[in-house]
Amino acid sequence: MSAFKAGLEENQVQTAWAESGSNAIVRIAGGRFDLVVTDENLSDMTGLELIEKVISKKPMVNCAAVTSLLPADFHEASEGLGVLMQLPVRPGQEQAEKLLSRLKTILNLAEQATTD
């Protein structure tokens, strides 16, 4: 994850890490986050379970998941969650840049919708 994290930080993205899904939920509830990136399996829940809990509390938070599932299987498993992007098991700088590009597009569209 170090190359992925470096790719985010090179684009002036502040990152915060959580030890578990429960810890992540507490941190997200108490702060402002535009994006949550979760691993496939956390110590207390799966990444998709975390995403489901996050969007139930903060539906405007965008989410991405690191997963070993094939794209079709991931689509099936995450259907209805609005996951921004599936990431490979060892995401690197290229995936970080692609994710940020998608996030910026979404945030720009949301901003335009509020100003129109």
N, CA, C and O of each residue as an XYZ file, in Angstrom:
464
protein
N       0.811     -1.211      0.000
C       0.000      0.000      0.000
C       0.846      1.263      0.000
O       0.314      2.360     -0.168
N       2.154      1.128      0.185
C       2.982      2.330      0.279
C       2.996      3.114     -1.033
O       2.978      4.345     -1.007
N       3.026      2.433     -2.172
C       3.002      3.142     -3.454
C       1.649      3.808     -3.675
O       1.577      4.911     -4.218
N       0.588      3.146     -3.258
C      -0.757      3.706     -3.363
C      -0.876      4.954     -2.485
O      -1.370      5.991     -2.928
N      -0.425      4.844     -1.258
C      -0.463      5.977     -0.329
C       0.378      7.131     -0.860
O      -0.035      8.289     -0.785
N       1.558      6.819     -1.397
C       2.413      7.861     -1.969
C       1.717      8.552     -3.133
O       1.817      9.769     -3.285
N       1.011      7.777     -3.956
C       0.263      8.363     -5.071
C      -0.819      9.313     -4.603
O      -1.077     10.330     -5.247
N      -1.446      8.993     -3.501
C      -2.459      9.896     -2.940
C      -1.809     11.153     -2.389
O      -2.261     12.265     -2.663
N      -0.750     10.976     -1.613
C      -0.109     12.110     -0.958
C       0.580     13.040     -1.947
O       0.678     14.240     -1.690
N       1.059     12.518     -3.066
C       1.657     13.376     -4.102
C       0.628     14.324     -4.699
O       0.984     15.353     -5.272
N      -0.644     13.977     -4.563
C      -1.729     14.809     -5.053
C      -2.379     15.610     -3.930
O      -3.543     15.997     -4.028
N      -1.623     15.855     -2.868
C      -2.057     16.650     -1.718
C      -3.317     16.094     -1.054
O      -4.170     16.855     -0.599
N      -3.427     14.787     -1.001
C      -4.543     14.138     -0.332
C      -4.100     13.764      1.076
O      -3.071     13.117      1.267
N      -4.887     14.179      2.051
C      -4.607     13.797      3.431
C      -5.190     12.416      3.662
O      -6.322     12.135      3.266
N      -4.415     11.556      4.303
C      -4.885     10.202      4.575
C      -4.953      9.952      6.075
O      -4.218     10.550      6.862
N      -5.843      9.066      6.441
C      -5.972      8.616      7.828
C      -6.188      7.113      7.769
O      -6.911      6.620      6.904
N      -5.567      6.391      8.679
C      -5.650      4.935      8.686
C      -6.395      4.484      9.922
O      -6.276      5.097     10.983
N      -7.167      3.411      9.794
C      -7.904      2.855     10.932
C      -7.525      1.386     11.084
O      -7.302      0.682     10.099
N      -7.459      0.946     12.322
C      -7.058     -0.434     12.634
C      -8.156     -1.450     12.347
O      -7.866     -2.620     12.100
N      -9.412     -1.018     12.377
C     -10.529     -1.940     12.190
C     -11.686     -1.198     11.530
O     -11.665      0.026     11.401
N     -12.690     -1.960     11.118
C     -13.878     -1.334     10.560
C     -14.594     -0.484     11.585
O     -15.054      0.615     11.274
N     -14.692     -0.981     12.801
C     -15.354     -0.218     13.875
C     -14.641      1.094     14.138
O     -15.281      2.130     14.318
N     -13.313      1.050     14.160
C     -12.527      2.262     14.364
C     -12.733      3.231     13.200
O     -12.834      4.440     13.408
N     -12.795      2.712     11.998
C     -13.020      3.558     10.817
C     -14.381      4.247     10.909
O     -14.495      5.437     10.614
N     -15.397      3.517     11.310
C     -16.742      4.089     11.412
C     -16.763      5.238     12.418
O     -17.372      6.276     12.157
N     -16.114      5.065     13.547
C     -16.048      6.129     14.562
C     -15.336      7.354     13.993
O     -15.792      8.483     14.172
N     -14.221      7.125     13.312
C     -13.463      8.261     12.753
C     -14.261      8.983     11.673
O     -14.260     10.212     11.615
N     -14.935      8.231     10.826
C     -15.719      8.830      9.744
C     -16.897      9.613     10.311
O     -17.206     10.704      9.832
N     -17.556      9.065     11.328
C     -18.703      9.739     11.939
C     -18.308     11.081     12.548
O     -19.109     12.015     12.576
N     -17.073     11.175     13.034
C     -16.634     12.389     13.704
C     -15.872     13.360     12.828
O     -15.354     14.358     13.329
N     -15.790     13.101     11.547
C     -15.002     13.980     10.682
C     -15.615     14.144      9.308
O     -16.713     13.665      9.026
N     -14.868     14.840      8.457
C     -15.296     15.041      7.070
C     -14.356     14.252      6.175
O     -13.157     14.521      6.111
N     -14.919     13.283      5.493
C     -14.149     12.451      4.576
C     -14.847     12.437      3.224
O     -16.066     12.283      3.145
N     -14.068     12.597      2.166
C     -14.608     12.503      0.813
C     -14.515     11.085      0.277
O     -15.272     10.697     -0.613
N     -13.573     10.305      0.829
C     -13.311      8.980      0.282
C     -12.882      8.020      1.376
O     -12.093      8.369      2.254
N     -13.409      6.809      1.314
C     -12.981      5.713      2.177
C     -12.473      4.604      1.270
O     -13.170      4.167      0.355
N     -11.260      4.155      1.530
C     -10.697      3.009      0.817
C     -10.536      1.899      1.838
O      -9.871      2.072      2.859
N     -11.144      0.769      1.560
C     -11.094     -0.327      2.505
C     -10.425     -1.552      1.914
O     -10.494     -1.805      0.711
N      -9.783     -2.298      2.780
C      -9.207     -3.573      2.383
C     -10.340     -4.583      2.252
O     -11.460     -4.330      2.695
N     -10.051     -5.705      1.654
C     -11.052     -6.746      1.434
C     -11.584     -7.303      2.756
O     -12.788     -7.497      2.924
N     -10.679     -7.553      3.675
C     -11.045     -8.090      4.985
C     -10.372     -7.275      6.071
O      -9.164     -7.044      6.033
N     -11.164     -6.844      7.038
C     -10.658     -6.118      8.186
C     -10.707     -7.057      9.389
O     -11.214     -8.174      9.284
N     -10.192     -6.620     10.508
C     -10.144     -7.503     11.671
C     -11.528     -7.857     12.208
O     -11.701     -8.898     12.841
N     -12.515     -6.991     11.957
C     -13.844     -7.211     12.535
C     -14.985     -7.276     11.529
O     -16.133     -7.487     11.920
N     -14.698     -7.100     10.248
C     -15.728     -7.166      9.210
C     -15.063     -7.181      7.848
O     -13.855     -6.974      7.730
N     -15.860     -7.427      6.825
C     -15.313     -7.350      5.470
C     -15.327     -5.894      5.009
O     -16.002     -5.052      5.601
N     -14.593     -5.614      3.969
C     -14.578     -4.275      3.409
C     -15.949     -3.838      2.909
O     -16.336     -2.683      3.081
N     -16.683     -4.764      2.291
C     -18.016     -4.417      1.801
C     -18.987     -4.169      2.948
O     -19.883     -3.335      2.822
N     -18.828     -4.871      4.060
C     -19.652     -4.584      5.237
C     -19.352     -3.183      5.760
O     -20.262     -2.455      6.158
N     -18.074     -2.808      5.757
C     -17.711     -1.453      6.183
C     -18.354     -0.419      5.269
O     -18.929      0.561      5.742
N     -18.258     -0.635      3.970
C     -18.852      0.314      3.022
C     -20.348      0.446      3.267
O     -20.879      1.556      3.265
N     -21.024     -0.663      3.476
C     -22.468     -0.626      3.734
C     -22.775      0.200      4.985
O     -23.724      0.983      4.993
N     -21.984      0.029      6.032
C     -22.196      0.787      7.274
C     -21.882      2.270      7.082
O     -22.586      3.134      7.604
N     -20.827      2.555      6.333
C     -20.448      3.954      6.084
C     -21.551      4.667      5.317
O     -21.981      5.750      5.715
N     -22.013      4.073      4.220
C     -23.010      4.780      3.404
C     -24.370      4.871      4.091
O     -25.173      5.743      3.760
N     -24.634      3.976      5.046
C     -25.898      4.098      5.781
C     -25.859      5.299      6.724
O     -26.901      5.883      7.022
N     -24.667      5.673      7.198
C     -24.520      6.808      8.106
C     -24.155      8.097      7.365
O     -24.616      9.180      7.724
N     -23.332      7.972      6.339
C     -22.870      9.134      5.579
C     -22.931      8.801      4.084
O     -21.915      8.444      3.488
N     -24.108      8.916      3.483
C     -24.279      8.474      2.093
C     -23.482      9.255      1.047
O     -23.336      8.793     -0.084
N     -22.972     10.414      1.404
C     -22.213     11.200      0.429
C     -20.718     10.858      0.416
O     -19.964     11.420     -0.378
N     -20.289      9.949      1.283
C     -18.889      9.529      1.295
C     -18.679      8.519      0.177
O     -19.392      7.518      0.094
N     -17.717      8.777     -0.668
C     -17.374      7.863     -1.755
C     -16.506      6.744     -1.211
O     -15.712      6.957     -0.295
N     -16.653      5.558     -1.770
C     -15.921      4.400     -1.267
C     -15.273      3.620     -2.401
O     -15.799      3.538     -3.511
N     -14.119      3.053     -2.089
C     -13.412      2.149     -2.990
C     -12.968      0.949     -2.167
O     -12.774      1.051     -0.956
N     -12.810     -0.186     -2.835
C     -12.464     -1.405     -2.104
C     -11.331     -2.156     -2.777
O     -11.322     -2.350     -3.993
N     -10.380     -2.571     -1.962
C      -9.321     -3.471     -2.412
C      -9.908     -4.871     -2.327
O     -10.425     -5.266     -1.282
N      -9.831     -5.622     -3.420
C     -10.426     -6.948     -3.427
C      -9.763     -7.852     -4.455
O      -9.258     -7.397     -5.481
N      -9.779     -9.131     -4.152
C      -9.237    -10.127     -5.070
C     -10.321    -10.713     -5.972
O     -10.031    -11.555     -6.821
N     -11.562    -10.276     -5.794
C     -12.653    -10.788     -6.614
C     -12.491    -10.386     -8.082
O     -11.936     -9.332     -8.389
N     -12.971    -11.220     -8.959
C     -13.033    -10.862    -10.371
C     -14.030     -9.720    -10.512
O     -14.965     -9.623     -9.717
N     -13.851     -8.849    -11.511
C     -14.749     -7.693    -11.641
C     -16.239     -8.052    -11.646
O     -17.033     -7.362    -11.007
N     -16.629     -9.098    -12.342
C     -18.048     -9.479    -12.382
C     -18.531     -9.916    -11.001
O     -19.645     -9.578    -10.599
N     -17.710    -10.659    -10.279
C     -18.070    -11.106     -8.938
C     -18.133     -9.924     -7.971
O     -19.007     -9.868     -7.106
N     -17.200     -8.980     -8.124
C     -17.208     -7.790     -7.277
C     -18.460     -6.961     -7.549
O     -19.097     -6.467     -6.619
N     -18.802     -6.815     -8.805
C     -20.003     -6.055     -9.173
C     -21.234     -6.675     -8.514
O     -22.080     -5.971     -7.963
N     -21.319     -7.986     -8.579
C     -22.446     -8.702     -7.965
C     -22.470     -8.494     -6.453
O     -23.526     -8.220     -5.882
N     -21.319     -8.620     -5.808
C     -21.228     -8.509     -4.349
C     -21.475     -7.084     -3.853
O     -21.990     -6.890     -2.752
N     -21.109     -6.096     -4.658
C     -21.204     -4.710     -4.210
C     -22.380     -3.951     -4.823
O     -22.517     -2.744     -4.626
N     -23.221     -4.660     -5.564
C     -24.333     -3.997     -6.237
C     -25.202     -3.236     -5.243
O     -25.573     -3.767     -4.196
N     -25.518     -2.011     -5.574
C     -26.345     -1.179     -4.719
C     -25.570     -0.349     -3.706
O     -26.147      0.507     -3.035
N     -24.273     -0.592     -3.591
C     -23.475      0.161     -2.627
C     -22.860      1.422     -3.232
O     -22.384      2.288     -2.498
N     -22.864      1.533     -4.554
C     -22.306      2.716     -5.189
C     -20.802      2.844     -5.034
O     -20.281      3.949     -4.884
N     -20.106      1.720     -5.070
C     -18.655      1.736     -4.914
C     -18.024      2.452     -6.100
O     -18.307      2.135     -7.256
N     -17.177      3.407     -5.803
C     -16.538      4.229     -6.825
C     -15.561      3.436     -7.682
O     -15.476      3.646     -8.892
N     -14.819      2.519     -7.049
C     -13.797      1.792     -7.804
C     -13.362      0.542     -7.062
O     -13.250      0.529     -5.837
N     -13.120     -0.507     -7.834
C     -12.503     -1.728     -7.320
C     -11.002     -1.593     -7.515
O     -10.538     -1.231     -8.596
N     -10.248     -1.884     -6.466
C      -8.793     -1.799     -6.523
C      -8.189     -3.196     -6.419
O      -8.741     -4.062     -5.740
N      -7.054     -3.421     -7.090
C      -6.403     -4.733     -6.978
C      -5.796     -4.926     -5.591
O      -5.679     -3.979     -4.814
N      -5.415     -6.155     -5.297
C      -4.878     -6.499     -3.979
C      -3.667     -5.651     -3.611
O      -3.509     -5.290     -2.445
N      -2.840     -5.334     -4.541
C      -1.673     -4.471     -4.272
C      -1.755     -3.219     -5.151
O      -1.050     -3.112     -6.154
N      -2.620     -2.278     -4.768
C      -2.752     -1.077     -5.605
C      -1.489     -0.229     -5.546
O      -0.803     -0.172     -4.526
N      -1.204      0.419     -6.651
C      -0.020      1.261     -6.719
C      -0.378      2.692     -7.067
O      -1.531      3.111     -6.963
N       0.624      3.420     -7.476
C       0.448      4.842     -7.782
C      -0.537      5.054     -8.933
O      -1.340      5.986     -8.903
N      -0.474      4.199     -9.932
C      -1.388      4.328    -11.078
C      -2.846      4.230    -10.631
O      -3.689      5.008    -11.076
N      -3.139      3.274     -9.752
C      -4.507      3.129     -9.253
C      -4.904      4.319     -8.390
O      -6.057      4.748     -8.418
N      -3.966      4.852     -7.629
C      -4.255      6.035     -6.814
C      -4.649      7.206     -7.705
O      -5.612      7.916     -7.415
N      -3.912      7.406     -8.780
C      -4.207      8.516     -9.688
C      -5.545      8.318    -10.397
O      -6.300      9.272    -10.580
N      -5.836      7.086    -10.794
C      -7.109      6.788    -11.451
C      -8.269      7.010    -10.484
O      -9.296      7.573    -10.862
N      -8.107      6.570     -9.244
C      -9.136      6.761     -8.229
C      -9.367      8.244     -7.962
O     -10.511      8.690     -7.876
N      -8.296      9.000     -7.833
C      -8.438     10.439     -7.586
C      -9.102     11.147     -8.761
O      -9.880     12.080     -8.560
N      -8.810     10.722     -9.966
C      -9.450     11.305    -11.138
C     -10.957     11.070    -11.098
O     -11.738     11.981    -11.371
N     -11.360      9.862    -10.760
C     -12.797      9.557    -10.651
C     -13.430     10.357     -9.518
O     -14.532     10.884     -9.667
N     -12.740     10.446     -8.394
C     -13.266     11.190     -7.257
C     -13.446     12.663     -7.612
O     -14.475     13.258     -7.289
N     -12.457     13.251     -8.270
C     -12.562     14.665     -8.654
C     -13.742     14.888     -9.592
O     -14.438     15.897     -9.475
N     -13.977     13.971    -10.510
C     -15.115     14.086    -11.417
C     -16.420     14.083    -10.631
O     -17.295     14.914    -10.873
N     -16.551     13.158     -9.700
C     -17.761     13.057     -8.881
C     -17.949     14.316     -8.032
O     -19.050     14.865     -7.969
N     -16.883     14.770     -7.386
C     -16.991     15.956     -6.528
C     -17.321     17.198     -7.348
O     -18.084     18.051     -6.894
N     -16.755     17.309     -8.552
C     -17.062     18.451     -9.414
C     -18.524     18.429     -9.846
O     -19.182     19.470     -9.877
N     -19.032     17.247    -10.179
C     -20.440     17.135    -10.566
C     -21.357     17.500     -9.395
O     -22.370     18.176     -9.574
N     -20.987     17.045     -8.203
C     -21.787     17.362     -7.017
C     -21.773     18.856     -6.739
O     -22.794     19.434     -6.369
N     -20.622     19.475     -6.915
C     -20.521     20.913     -6.687
C     -21.348     21.694     -7.707
O     -22.027     22.659     -7.357
N     -21.288     21.274     -8.958
C     -22.077     21.922     -9.999
C     -23.578     21.808     -9.726
O     -24.343     22.743     -9.964
N     -23.977     20.648     -9.225
C     -25.399     20.424     -8.930
C     -25.895     21.338     -7.818
O     -27.056     21.748     -7.821
N     -25.033     21.655     -6.880
C     -25.440     22.525     -5.765
C     -25.421     23.991     -6.140
O     -26.073     24.802     -5.481
N     -24.686     24.351     -7.190
C     -24.612     25.753     -7.597
C     -25.609     26.088     -8.698
O     -25.846     27.263     -8.980
N     -26.186     25.086     -9.315
C     -27.169     25.330    -10.382
C     -28.551     25.621     -9.839
O     -29.483     25.846    -10.611
